[in-house]
Amino acid sequence: MADRHPYSGIAGLTQTVAQLRKSFPVQFGSDTMKKLGIAPNNESYVLNTLRFLGVLDEDGKKGQKVGSVFSQHEDDEFQRGFSEIVSSAYSELFELHGEGAWTLPLPKLIAYFRHTDNTSDIVGKKQAATFQSLGILSGKLDGSVRTPTPKPKTSDTSAPTRAVR
């Protein structure tokens, strides 16, 4: 899975980034997340996403690319640095679409991840939702982006029904 784009729960990812902005410990892993009550039973997904971005290395230490991004007090400064981290990690997507990658429609993102990683529909949707969440954290999306829910199947009411006797 190291060469695939990660996916994680949106709330856990958002909470983890907020926590790391407050205090970035020397070592950050699932034990730390459990102590903080972040992403219970989903720690590995969030950690994989942070490793993919280069925020954490394999040992759970601050990655080289992070620099001073997480110590920025102003949201605009953090978002500027974080967006660079994200665009670097998703470099192929940005090479294809430029800055427009941030605002690609969900179906195009899903198609990209499914084709690139040869994943299932559900995994492609989760990968796209994770990318959009990173876009929100980067200040590139406004937070109103949602993963579409399947439309309920409706029965065809145009044909008359017959009572069964």
Rosetta silent file (secondary structure, phi, psi, omega in degrees, C-alpha in Angstrom):
SEQUENCE: MADRHPYSGIAGLTQTVAQLRKSFPVQFGSDTMKKLGIAPNNESYVLNTLRFLGVLDEDGKKGQKVGSVFSQHEDDEFQRGFSEIVSSAYSELFELHGEGAWTLPLPKLIAYFRHTDNTSDIVGKKQAATFQSLGILSGKLDGSVRTPTPKPKTSDTSAPTRAVR
SCORE:     score description
SCORE:     0.000 S_00000001
   1 L     0.000   -6.970 -176.436    0.000    0.000    0.000 S_00000001
   2 L   -60.808  -29.066 -178.259    3.014    2.308    0.224 S_00000001
   3 L   -93.273   -2.485  178.712    2.614    3.344   -3.410 S_00000001
   4 L   -92.403  155.219  175.499   -1.136    3.965   -3.153 S_00000001
   5 L   -73.703  136.701 -175.819   -2.783    7.192   -2.154 S_00000001
   6 L   -79.763  170.060  170.165   -4.028    6.937    1.428 S_00000001
   7 L  -144.719  150.816  178.821   -7.447    7.494    2.862 S_00000001
   8 L  -155.335  165.883  176.123   -8.578    8.235    6.378 S_00000001
   9 L   -64.438  136.728 -174.644  -11.536    9.392    8.378 S_00000001
  10 H   -65.640  -46.402 -178.185  -12.072   13.090    7.895 S_00000001
  11 H   -62.038  -45.322 -179.645  -12.769   13.919   11.553 S_00000001
  12 H   -63.263  -40.068  178.772   -9.705   12.004   12.780 S_00000001
  13 H   -64.966  -45.473 -179.643   -7.472   13.646   10.188 S_00000001
  14 H   -63.479  -44.703  179.277   -8.776   17.121   11.047 S_00000001
  15 H   -63.726  -39.353 -178.989   -8.402   16.535   14.800 S_00000001
  16 H   -66.340  -45.028  178.842   -4.876   15.200   14.366 S_00000001
  17 H   -62.256  -42.164  178.115   -3.718   18.164   12.280 S_00000001
  18 H   -61.365  -42.025  179.636   -5.258   20.554   14.835 S_00000001
  19 H   -65.291  -42.770 -179.748   -3.467   18.721   17.663 S_00000001
  20 H   -67.080  -27.584  175.238   -0.119   18.776   15.846 S_00000001
  21 H   -70.160  -34.328  178.839   -0.522   22.516   15.316 S_00000001
  22 H   -73.288  -46.402 -176.613   -0.982   22.943   19.073 S_00000001
  23 L  -156.140  118.689 -179.344    1.843   20.636   20.069 S_00000001
  24 L  -105.019   98.986 -177.273    4.008   18.478   17.825 S_00000001
  25 L   -66.939  162.332  178.988    5.601   15.834   20.065 S_00000001
  26 L   -59.477  -39.439  179.209    8.994   14.326   19.319 S_00000001
  27 L  -127.904  131.125 -178.882    7.271   11.012   18.606 S_00000001
  28 L  -133.044  119.836 -179.842    3.678   10.714   17.387 S_00000001
  29 L  -149.506 -164.715 -176.129    1.965    7.384   16.876 S_00000001
  30 H   -63.676  -34.585  177.934   -1.112    5.345   17.648 S_00000001
  31 H   -62.295  -43.048  178.133   -0.383    5.346   21.394 S_00000001
  32 H   -63.093  -43.229  179.959   -0.322    9.144   21.417 S_00000001
  33 H   -63.178  -40.115  178.287   -3.533    9.271   19.411 S_00000001
  34 H   -63.331  -42.491  178.927   -5.217    6.844   21.836 S_00000001
  35 H   -63.387  -33.038  179.766   -4.161    8.978   24.805 S_00000001
  36 H   -86.020  -10.512 -179.158   -5.608   12.030   23.064 S_00000001
  37 L    72.457   30.882 -179.428   -8.797   10.192   22.062 S_00000001
  38 L  -100.359  130.717  174.550   -8.285   10.920   18.364 S_00000001
  39 L    50.456   55.749 -179.318   -9.638    8.547   15.690 S_00000001
  40 L   -54.087  131.254  179.956  -10.324    5.569   17.971 S_00000001
  41 L    65.184    6.965  177.687   -9.627    2.291   16.161 S_00000001
  42 L  -128.388   18.047 -176.041   -8.683    4.231   13.001 S_00000001
  43 H   -57.154  -40.595 -175.243   -5.297    5.545   14.045 S_00000001
  44 H   -62.883  -34.245  179.780   -3.418    3.646   11.341 S_00000001
  45 H   -66.561  -43.767  178.790   -5.397    5.325    8.536 S_00000001
  46 H   -66.114  -44.109 -179.842   -4.604    8.808    9.826 S_00000001
  47 H   -62.918  -39.667  177.090   -0.955    7.897   10.430 S_00000001
  48 H   -61.535  -39.880  178.912   -0.644    6.466    6.894 S_00000001
  49 H   -64.862  -43.917  179.963   -1.987    9.722    5.483 S_00000001
  50 H   -66.401  -34.443  175.820    0.479   11.776    7.537 S_00000001
  51 H   -68.390  -42.989  178.606    3.357    9.526    6.423 S_00000001
  52 H   -57.622  -41.279  179.283    2.288    9.831    2.790 S_00000001
  53 H   -71.714  -20.331 -175.496    2.359   13.620    3.136 S_00000001
  54 L    88.290    9.253  177.187    5.763   13.496    4.796 S_00000001
  55 L   -69.048  -37.378  175.928    4.419   15.081    7.978 S_00000001
  56 E  -121.703  147.655  172.252    5.652   12.014    9.875 S_00000001
  57 L   -91.278 -176.813 -176.808    8.458    9.651    9.044 S_00000001
  58 L   -63.873  -22.128  179.858    8.240    5.878    9.505 S_00000001
  59 L   -92.962    3.521  179.704    9.324    6.236   13.156 S_00000001
  60 L    81.344   17.119  177.526    6.589    8.756   13.972 S_00000001
  61 L   -98.587  159.684 -179.267    8.951   11.714   14.081 S_00000001
  62 E   -56.886  127.110 -179.516    8.400   15.039   12.372 S_00000001
  63 L   -70.750  158.151 -177.799    9.180   14.661    8.689 S_00000001
  64 L   -62.663  -33.474 -176.552   11.824   16.752    6.971 S_00000001
  65 L   -71.821  -17.607 -173.609    9.276   18.503    4.735 S_00000001
  66 L   -68.522  -40.561 -179.240    7.320   19.844    7.694 S_00000001
  67 L    50.909 -128.062 -178.219    9.846   22.490    8.719 S_00000001
  68 L  -101.949   12.445 -175.145    8.060   25.203   10.631 S_00000001
  69 H   -55.719  -48.573 -175.064    4.646   24.734    8.984 S_00000001
  70 H   -74.727  -10.088  177.391    2.950   23.302   12.070 S_00000001
  71 H   -96.040    3.616  177.599    4.341   26.017   14.342 S_00000001
  72 L   -71.587  129.145 -179.762    2.676   28.809   12.361 S_00000001
  73 L   -80.079  -41.356 -178.532    0.186   30.661   14.543 S_00000001
  74 L   -76.861  132.128 -179.387   -1.727   32.374   11.752 S_00000001
  75 H   -57.419  -41.364 -178.948   -4.087   30.109    9.821 S_00000001
  76 H   -59.903  -41.779  179.804   -3.122   31.707    6.483 S_00000001
  77 H   -67.579  -43.497  177.367    0.566   30.942    7.046 S_00000001
  78 H   -60.670  -48.112 -177.435   -0.162   27.373    8.114 S_00000001
  79 H   -61.158  -38.226  178.262   -2.465   26.821    5.133 S_00000001
  80 H   -62.158  -48.073  179.386    0.109   28.156    2.699 S_00000001
  81 H   -68.045  -41.123 -179.141    2.785   25.777    4.007 S_00000001
  82 H   -66.240  -37.742  178.726    0.414   22.833    4.372 S_00000001
  83 H   -63.711  -32.788  175.985   -0.860   23.254    0.815 S_00000001
  84 H   -67.599  -38.976  177.044    2.745   22.973   -0.392 S_00000001
  85 H   -62.106  -46.390 -178.454    3.155   19.734    1.569 S_00000001
  86 H   -65.105  -47.137 -177.830   -0.049   18.336    0.065 S_00000001
  87 H   -65.629  -30.362  176.169    0.722   19.406   -3.502 S_00000001
  88 H   -68.643  -43.031 -179.303    4.192   17.882   -3.219 S_00000001
  89 H   -67.371  -35.167  179.919    2.781   14.547   -1.993 S_00000001
  90 L  -102.034   39.701 -172.304    0.138   14.533   -4.742 S_00000001
  91 H   -56.746  -39.376 -178.854    2.591   15.807   -7.355 S_00000001
  92 H   -64.706  -41.431  177.387    1.292   13.642  -10.227 S_00000001
  93 H   -61.724  -41.023  179.813   -2.264   14.894   -9.730 S_00000001
  94 H   -74.755  -28.637  174.929   -1.009   18.493   -9.721 S_00000001
  95 H   -65.339  -36.584 -179.882    1.185   17.875  -12.780 S_00000001
  96 H   -74.659  -39.584 -170.450   -1.953   16.772  -14.649 S_00000001
  97 H  -119.302   -1.550 -177.837   -4.340   19.474  -13.424 S_00000001
  98 H    60.215 -151.144 -179.867   -2.214   22.290  -12.006 S_00000001
  99 H   -64.804  -18.521  177.598   -3.834   24.348   -9.246 S_00000001
 100 H   -66.052  -13.106  178.475   -7.197   23.179  -10.586 S_00000001
 101 H   -59.129  -34.002 -179.524   -6.565   19.837   -8.872 S_00000001
 102 H   -58.673  -35.706 -172.271   -7.824   21.396   -5.636 S_00000001
 103 H  -111.250   17.666  176.944  -11.271   21.973   -7.095 S_00000001
 104 L   -58.331  141.327  175.771  -11.692   18.957   -9.349 S_00000001
 105 L   -62.217  148.356 -177.453  -15.214   17.533   -9.210 S_00000001
 106 H   -52.015  -44.934  179.347  -15.509   14.447   -7.065 S_00000001
 107 H   -59.302  -35.397  178.604  -16.148   12.056  -10.008 S_00000001
 108 H   -69.781  -38.625  176.847  -12.897   13.195  -11.676 S_00000001
 109 H   -64.679  -44.922  179.055  -10.952   12.688   -8.441 S_00000001
 110 H   -59.489  -45.789  179.503  -12.441    9.238   -7.966 S_00000001
 111 H   -60.417  -42.164  179.382  -11.567    8.304  -11.547 S_00000001
 112 H   -60.540  -51.179 -176.920   -8.000    9.538  -11.058 S_00000001
 113 H   -66.929  -39.615  179.244   -7.433    7.544   -7.856 S_00000001
 114 H   -63.529  -43.478 -179.275   -9.122    4.402   -9.167 S_00000001
 115 H   -70.455  -45.400 -176.770   -7.053    4.429  -12.349 S_00000001
 116 H   -64.853  -43.744 -174.423   -3.774    5.411  -10.700 S_00000001
 117 H  -103.354   -2.527 -178.449   -3.998    2.949   -7.802 S_00000001
 118 L    54.592   52.666 -176.481   -6.255    0.335   -9.422 S_00000001
 119 L  -106.011  170.110  177.444   -8.646    0.530   -6.489 S_00000001
 120 L   -75.671  170.806  179.042  -12.290   -0.298   -5.973 S_00000001
 121 H   -59.385  -46.841 -176.869  -15.073    2.248   -6.180 S_00000001
 122 H   -65.122  -41.747  178.607  -15.347    2.576   -2.398 S_00000001
 123 H   -67.053  -41.700  177.265  -11.589    3.039   -1.902 S_00000001
 124 H   -58.554  -40.443  177.711  -11.464    5.574   -4.746 S_00000001
 125 H   -64.845  -41.424  179.786  -14.251    7.550   -3.065 S_00000001
 126 H   -67.324  -39.021  177.899  -12.412    7.476    0.273 S_00000001
 127 H   -63.778  -42.711  179.573   -9.159    8.580   -1.380 S_00000001
 128 H   -65.187  -42.127  178.832  -10.963   11.457   -3.098 S_00000001
 129 H   -63.806  -37.640  177.550  -12.682   12.494    0.142 S_00000001
 130 H   -64.693  -44.042  178.085   -9.324   12.460    1.940 S_00000001
 131 H   -60.943  -42.866  178.672   -7.792   14.669   -0.756 S_00000001
 132 H   -63.845  -37.408  177.076  -10.709   17.083   -0.476 S_00000001
 133 H   -63.943  -39.049  176.419  -10.278   17.179    3.314 S_00000001
 134 H   -65.047  -34.129  175.482   -6.631   18.033    2.818 S_00000001
 135 H   -64.106  -38.568  177.205   -7.813   20.791    0.478 S_00000001
 136 H   -66.250  -46.631  178.983  -10.017   22.173    3.241 S_00000001
 137 H   -62.938  -26.766  179.550   -7.147   22.039    5.749 S_00000001
 138 L   -84.892   -4.765 -178.812   -4.984   23.806    3.148 S_00000001
 139 L    77.757   14.351 -178.916   -7.523   26.594    2.768 S_00000001
 140 L   -93.278  -17.348  177.029   -8.117   25.693   -0.886 S_00000001
 141 L  -127.434  154.126 -173.904  -11.712   24.502   -0.393 S_00000001
 142 L   -87.231   -3.612  178.308  -14.391   26.080    1.745 S_00000001
 143 L    96.724   -4.861  179.171  -15.520   22.999    3.621 S_00000001
 144 L   -89.141   -0.812 -179.887  -18.838   22.584    1.841 S_00000001
 145 L   -71.453  130.233 -179.854  -17.442   19.760   -0.300 S_00000001
 146 L  -131.560  148.420  172.705  -19.200   16.528    0.522 S_00000001
 147 L   -76.203  127.986 -177.128  -18.896   13.006   -0.690 S_00000001
 148 L   -66.040  143.200  175.605  -22.160   12.257   -2.463 S_00000001
 149 L   -94.517  148.139 -179.222  -24.409    9.711   -0.858 S_00000001
 150 L   -60.860  141.775  177.760  -26.024    7.103   -3.056 S_00000001
 151 L   -73.916  137.893  178.578  -29.467    8.045   -4.272 S_00000001
 152 L   -66.423  143.227  178.270  -32.171    5.837   -2.835 S_00000001
 153 L   -74.469  131.928  178.079  -33.655    3.443   -5.318 S_00000001
 154 L  -107.240  146.723  178.512  -37.191    4.357   -6.173 S_00000001
 155 L   -84.162  152.188  179.395  -39.728    1.905   -7.401 S_00000001
 156 L   -78.917  111.143 -177.537  -41.381    2.469  -10.741 S_00000001
 157 L   -96.004    3.989 -178.118  -44.883    3.641   -9.903 S_00000001
 158 L   -76.567  -25.027 -179.845  -45.964    4.125  -13.515 S_00000001
 159 L   -89.877  139.471  178.360  -47.014    0.486  -13.943 S_00000001
 160 L   -67.406  147.128  177.973  -50.223   -0.631  -12.238 S_00000001
 161 L  -100.848  149.805  178.745  -49.795   -3.082   -9.405 S_00000001
 162 L  -114.095  138.535  178.077  -51.840   -6.206   -9.026 S_00000001
 163 L   -75.322  139.844  177.330  -52.918   -7.569   -5.714 S_00000001
 164 L   -90.476  131.451 -178.788  -51.727  -11.066   -4.979 S_00000001
 165 L  -103.777    0.000    0.000  -54.508  -13.432   -3.887 S_00000001
